[in-house]
Amino acid sequence: MSRERVLRRDGAISSRAGLLDRGRAWLSHHRDSAADSLGRLLARPLGSLLTCLAIGIVLALPAVLAQALEEFRQLSGDWQAPDRISLFLRESVSEEAALAWREELEALPAVARVDFLSRDDALVEFRELSGFADVLDGLEQNPLPHLLLVAPAASEQAAQLRARLLRDERVAEAVLDSAWLARLQQLTDLGRRVVWVLGGLLLLGVVLILGNTLRLAIESRREEILVVKLVGGSDAFVRRPFLYTGLWYGVGGGLCAGLLVVAVFALVGPAATELAALYGARSSPLGPEPMAIPYLVLLGALLGLAGAWLAVSRHLGEIEPS
C-alpha cells in the first residue's frame, strides 16, 4: 500500500450534503426567513400598519375607478337610445304650420313616424320633470319651441335624413337622439384608458414605496449582512429575508386595499343604485367583484416581491466585507 493511500485513509474525511439534505436546509431557511420577517413587522405594528395603509390606498384607487367605470359601462349598455331625430322648429313657425309639415314628413318613404310636441306641452312636461315649477311660473313667455320627433324608416338612414331636414329653413336645430349615446361610449373608452395609465403609474408608486422601505431595512441590518457574507453566505441567502419582508408588506397592503374598496362601495353603492334605477337600468346593487380582495392581495404580494427584489439587488452589492 503506498504512502499516499495511507495518508488519504488516515487524514481528515470530507463529505458533501446530499440533495435531500440541501432541500431540507433550503426549506428550513425559507420558513425561518418568513417567520423572522413577519415577526419584525409585528414588533413595530404602527410603522408596519402605516406602510400597509399607504400601499393599500395606492392599490385601492385604480381598483375603485376601474370597477366604477365597468359598472357605468354596463349601465350605459342597458340604455336604449332610439334612432330618432328631434327637430326644434324656429319661433316663427306656428302650430298649424308645424302640424301641416308633420303630414308632409309622414308621406316621405324615409320616414316611419312623426310625433308633434307643442311648446305648451313641452313646458308642462319640463315643469314636471325638472322641479323648477316656481321659476317657470315667473317667465313672461314660453321660451320652448315646437318639436317634431321624426322616426326614420331605417336606422342606417338616420344621419342622412337628419342632414336633409337640417337644411330646411323651418328647423332651428336637428338632434339625432342616438348620437349622445355614441359620444358617451367614446368617453367611457377614454376613461378606461385613463384608468389603465393611472393604475400603471400608481403600481409603479407601490414598487417605489416598497423599495424605499426595504432600503431602510437593509441599512439597519448592514452589520448583520456583513457578518453573513464574511462566513460565506451567498447573496441569495442574504436576499431571502428581505424578499419575505416585501411579500408581507404587499399582502398587508392588498388586504387594506380590499377593505377600502369594500368600504367605498358600501358608502356610495346604495346612492348609485338608486340613481341607476331612475334611468331605468338594472337595480342590482353596486359593489366590488367577489374576487376583488384575493386579486388585490395577489397583486400586492407580487408588487411587494418586485419592489423588494429591486431594492435588494441594488443595495446589496454595495455592502461587501473589506
C-alpha positions as CSV (number, residue, x, y, z in Angstrom):
1,M,0.0,0.0,0.0
2,S,1.5,3.3,-1.0
3,R,2.2,6.2,1.4
4,E,-0.3,8.4,-0.4
5,R,-3.1,6.0,0.1
6,V,-2.3,5.7,3.8
7,L,-2.4,9.5,4.2
8,R,-5.7,9.6,2.5
9,R,-7.1,6.9,4.7
10,D,-5.8,8.4,7.9
11,G,-6.4,12.1,7.1
12,A,-9.5,14.2,7.6
13,I,-12.6,12.9,6.0
14,S,-14.6,15.4,3.8
15,S,-18.3,14.8,3.0
16,R,-20.9,16.5,0.9
17,A,-24.5,17.0,1.9
18,G,-26.9,15.1,-0.2
19,L,-29.6,16.6,-2.4
20,L,-32.3,15.8,0.1
21,D,-30.4,17.4,3.0
22,R,-29.8,20.6,0.9
23,G,-33.5,20.7,0.0
24,R,-34.5,20.4,3.7
25,A,-32.0,23.2,4.6
26,W,-33.4,25.4,1.8
27,L,-37.0,24.9,3.0
28,S,-35.9,25.4,6.6
29,H,-34.3,28.7,5.8
30,H,-37.4,29.9,3.8
31,R,-39.6,29.0,6.8
32,D,-37.3,30.8,9.2
33,S,-36.9,33.8,7.0
34,A,-40.7,34.1,6.6
35,A,-41.3,33.8,10.3
36,D,-38.5,36.2,11.2
37,S,-39.6,38.8,8.7
38,L,-43.2,38.7,9.9
39,G,-42.0,38.9,13.5
40,R,-40.0,42.0,12.7
41,L,-43.0,43.7,11.1
42,L,-45.3,42.8,14.1
43,A,-42.6,44.1,16.5
44,R,-43.4,47.6,15.3
45,P,-47.1,47.5,14.4
46,L,-47.7,51.2,13.9
47,G,-45.0,51.7,11.3
48,S,-45.9,48.5,9.5
49,L,-49.6,49.4,9.5
50,L,-48.9,52.9,8.1
51,T,-46.8,51.3,5.3
52,C,-49.6,48.8,4.5
53,L,-52.2,51.6,4.5
54,A,-50.1,53.7,2.1
55,I,-49.8,50.7,-0.2
56,G,-53.5,49.9,0.2
57,I,-54.6,53.4,-0.7
58,V,-52.5,53.4,-3.8
59,L,-53.9,49.9,-4.9
60,A,-57.5,50.8,-4.0
61,L,-57.7,54.0,-6.1
62,P,-57.3,52.3,-9.5
63,A,-59.4,49.3,-8.4
64,V,-62.3,51.6,-7.4
65,L,-62.1,53.6,-10.6
66,A,-61.9,50.5,-12.8
67,Q,-64.9,48.9,-11.0
68,A,-66.9,52.1,-11.1
69,L,-66.1,52.6,-14.8
70,E,-67.2,49.0,-15.6
71,E,-70.4,49.4,-13.7
72,F,-71.1,52.6,-15.7
73,R,-70.3,50.8,-18.9
74,Q,-72.8,48.1,-18.1
75,L,-75.3,50.8,-17.1
76,S,-75.0,52.6,-20.3
77,G,-75.3,49.3,-22.2
78,D,-78.8,49.0,-20.7
79,W,-79.9,52.3,-22.1
80,Q,-81.7,52.0,-25.4
81,A,-81.3,55.2,-27.4
82,P,-83.8,55.2,-30.4
83,D,-82.7,56.4,-33.8
84,R,-85.0,59.3,-33.6
85,I,-84.5,62.9,-34.8
86,S,-85.6,65.8,-32.7
87,L,-86.5,68.8,-34.9
88,F,-86.6,72.0,-32.9
89,L,-88.6,74.5,-35.0
90,R,-88.0,78.2,-35.2
91,E,-90.1,80.6,-33.2
92,S,-91.7,81.9,-36.3
93,V,-93.2,78.5,-37.2
94,S,-96.8,78.3,-35.8
95,E,-98.5,75.3,-34.5
96,E,-100.7,75.0,-37.6
97,A,-97.7,75.1,-39.9
98,A,-95.9,72.5,-37.8
99,L,-98.8,70.1,-38.0
100,A,-99.0,70.6,-41.7
101,W,-95.3,69.9,-42.1
102,R,-95.8,66.8,-40.0
103,E,-98.2,65.4,-42.5
104,E,-95.7,66.1,-45.3
105,L,-92.9,64.3,-43.5
106,E,-95.0,61.3,-42.8
107,A,-95.6,60.9,-46.5
108,L,-91.9,60.5,-47.2
109,P,-90.6,57.0,-47.8
110,A,-87.6,57.5,-45.5
111,V,-89.8,58.5,-42.5
112,A,-91.7,55.9,-40.4
113,R,-93.5,58.1,-38.0
114,V,-93.6,61.7,-36.8
115,D,-94.8,62.9,-33.4
116,F,-95.6,66.5,-32.6
117,L,-95.0,68.2,-29.3
118,S,-96.2,71.8,-28.9
119,R,-94.3,74.3,-26.9
120,D,-97.1,74.4,-24.3
121,D,-97.0,70.6,-23.8
122,A,-93.2,70.8,-23.7
123,L,-93.3,73.4,-21.0
124,V,-95.7,71.3,-18.9
125,E,-93.5,68.2,-19.3
126,F,-90.4,70.2,-18.4
127,R,-92.1,71.6,-15.3
128,E,-93.0,68.1,-14.1
129,L,-89.5,66.6,-14.7
130,S,-87.2,69.5,-13.8
131,G,-88.7,70.5,-10.5
132,F,-88.3,74.2,-11.3
133,A,-92.1,75.0,-11.4
134,D,-91.7,78.2,-9.4
135,V,-89.0,79.6,-11.7
136,L,-91.0,78.7,-14.8
137,D,-94.2,80.3,-13.5
138,G,-92.2,83.6,-13.3
139,L,-91.5,83.6,-17.0
140,E,-93.4,86.1,-19.1
141,Q,-93.5,83.8,-22.2
142,N,-92.8,80.3,-23.1
143,P,-89.1,80.0,-24.3
144,L,-89.5,76.5,-25.7
145,P,-90.1,75.8,-29.4
146,H,-92.4,73.4,-31.1
147,L,-90.9,70.0,-31.6
148,L,-91.2,67.3,-34.2
149,L,-89.9,63.8,-33.3
150,V,-89.1,62.0,-36.6
151,A,-88.5,58.3,-36.6
152,P,-86.6,57.1,-39.7
153,A,-87.7,54.1,-41.6
154,A,-84.2,52.6,-41.4
155,S,-81.6,53.2,-38.7
156,E,-78.8,53.5,-41.2
157,Q,-80.6,56.4,-42.9
158,A,-81.0,58.4,-39.7
159,A,-77.8,60.5,-40.2
160,Q,-78.7,61.3,-43.9
161,L,-82.2,62.2,-43.0
162,R,-81.1,64.5,-40.2
163,A,-78.7,66.3,-42.6
164,R,-81.6,66.7,-45.1
165,L,-84.0,68.1,-42.6
166,L,-81.5,70.4,-41.1
167,R,-81.2,72.3,-44.4
168,D,-84.9,73.3,-44.1
169,E,-85.3,76.9,-43.1
170,R,-88.1,76.0,-40.6
171,V,-85.6,74.0,-38.5
172,A,-83.5,75.7,-35.8
173,E,-81.7,72.5,-34.7
174,A,-81.9,68.8,-35.5
175,V,-80.6,66.4,-32.9
176,L,-80.1,62.7,-33.5
177,D,-81.0,61.1,-30.2
178,S,-78.6,58.2,-30.6
179,A,-75.6,60.5,-31.1
180,W,-75.3,61.3,-27.4
181,L,-75.0,57.6,-26.6
182,A,-72.2,57.1,-29.1
183,R,-70.3,60.1,-27.6
184,L,-70.9,58.6,-24.1
185,Q,-69.4,55.3,-25.2
186,Q,-66.4,57.1,-26.6
187,L,-65.9,58.9,-23.3
188,T,-66.2,55.6,-21.5
189,D,-63.4,54.2,-23.7
190,L,-61.3,57.2,-23.0
191,G,-61.9,56.9,-19.3
192,R,-60.9,53.2,-19.4
193,R,-57.5,54.1,-21.0
194,V,-57.0,56.9,-18.4
195,V,-57.7,54.4,-15.6
196,W,-55.1,52.0,-17.1
197,V,-52.5,54.7,-17.3
198,L,-53.2,56.0,-13.9
199,G,-53.2,52.4,-12.5
200,G,-49.8,51.7,-14.0
201,L,-48.3,54.9,-12.5
202,L,-49.8,54.1,-9.1
203,L,-48.5,50.5,-9.2
204,L,-45.1,51.9,-10.0
205,G,-45.5,54.1,-7.0
206,V,-46.2,51.0,-4.9
207,V,-42.9,49.5,-6.1
208,L,-41.0,52.7,-5.2
209,I,-42.6,52.8,-1.8
210,L,-41.6,49.3,-1.0
211,G,-38.1,49.9,-2.5
212,N,-37.5,52.8,-0.2
213,T,-38.9,50.9,2.8
214,L,-36.6,47.9,2.1
215,R,-33.6,50.2,1.5
216,L,-34.0,51.5,5.1
217,A,-34.4,47.9,6.3
218,I,-31.2,46.9,4.6
219,E,-29.3,49.8,6.0
220,S,-30.5,49.0,9.5
221,R,-29.1,45.4,9.1
222,R,-25.8,46.3,7.4
223,E,-23.6,44.8,10.2
224,E,-25.7,41.6,10.1
225,I,-25.3,41.3,6.3
226,L,-21.5,41.9,6.6
227,V,-21.2,39.1,9.1
228,V,-23.2,36.7,7.0
229,K,-21.1,37.4,4.0
230,L,-17.9,37.0,6.0
231,V,-18.8,33.5,6.9
232,G,-19.6,32.6,3.3
233,G,-23.3,33.4,3.0
234,S,-24.4,33.9,-0.6
235,D,-26.4,36.8,-2.0
236,A,-29.5,34.6,-2.3
237,F,-29.2,33.7,1.4
238,V,-28.9,37.3,2.4
239,R,-31.7,38.4,0.0
240,R,-34.3,35.9,1.2
241,P,-35.4,37.6,4.4
242,F,-35.9,41.0,2.6
243,L,-37.9,39.3,-0.1
244,Y,-40.3,38.0,2.5
245,T,-40.4,41.4,4.1
246,G,-41.6,42.9,0.8
247,L,-44.0,40.0,0.4
248,W,-45.6,40.6,3.8
249,Y,-45.9,44.3,3.1
250,G,-47.5,43.6,-0.2
251,V,-50.0,41.1,1.3
252,G,-50.9,43.6,4.1
253,G,-51.3,46.4,1.5
254,G,-53.5,44.2,-0.6
255,L,-55.7,43.4,2.4
256,C,-56.0,47.1,3.2
257,A,-56.9,47.9,-0.4
258,G,-59.6,45.2,-0.4
259,L,-61.1,46.6,2.8
260,L,-61.0,50.1,1.4
261,V,-62.7,49.1,-1.8
262,V,-65.5,47.3,0.1
263,A,-65.9,50.4,2.4
264,V,-66.1,52.8,-0.6
265,F,-68.8,50.8,-2.4
266,A,-70.7,50.3,0.9
267,L,-70.9,54.0,1.2
268,V,-71.7,55.0,-2.4
269,G,-73.4,51.8,-3.6
270,P,-76.9,52.5,-2.4
271,A,-77.0,56.0,-3.8
272,A,-75.6,54.8,-7.1
273,T,-78.1,52.0,-7.3
274,E,-81.0,54.5,-6.7
275,L,-79.6,56.8,-9.4
276,A,-79.4,53.9,-11.9
277,A,-83.0,52.9,-11.1
278,L,-84.1,56.4,-12.1
279,Y,-82.7,55.9,-15.5
280,G,-84.5,52.6,-15.9
281,A,-81.3,50.5,-15.6
282,R,-81.0,47.2,-13.7
283,S,-81.4,47.5,-9.9
284,S,-78.7,45.1,-8.8
285,P,-76.6,46.5,-6.0
286,L,-73.4,48.2,-6.9
287,G,-70.3,46.6,-5.3
288,P,-66.9,45.1,-6.0
289,E,-66.5,41.7,-7.6
290,P,-66.3,38.7,-5.3
291,M,-62.7,38.0,-6.2
292,A,-61.6,41.6,-5.8
293,I,-59.9,41.2,-2.4
294,P,-58.0,38.0,-3.4
295,Y,-56.9,39.7,-6.6
296,L,-55.7,42.7,-4.7
297,V,-53.8,40.6,-2.2
298,L,-52.1,38.7,-5.0
299,L,-51.3,41.9,-6.8
300,G,-49.9,43.4,-3.6
301,A,-47.8,40.3,-3.0
302,L,-46.3,40.4,-6.5
303,L,-45.6,44.1,-6.2
304,G,-44.0,43.5,-2.8
305,L,-41.7,40.9,-4.2
306,A,-40.8,43.1,-7.2
307,G,-40.1,46.1,-5.0
308,A,-38.0,44.0,-2.6
309,W,-36.1,42.4,-5.4
310,L,-35.2,45.7,-7.0
311,A,-34.2,47.3,-3.7
312,V,-32.1,44.4,-2.5
313,S,-30.4,43.8,-5.9
314,R,-29.4,47.5,-6.0
315,H,-28.2,48.0,-2.4
316,L,-26.9,44.5,-1.6
317,G,-23.9,44.9,-3.9
318,E,-22.8,48.0,-2.1
319,I,-22.4,46.0,1.2
320,E,-19.2,44.0,0.9
321,P,-16.8,43.0,3.7
322,S,-13.5,44.8,3.3
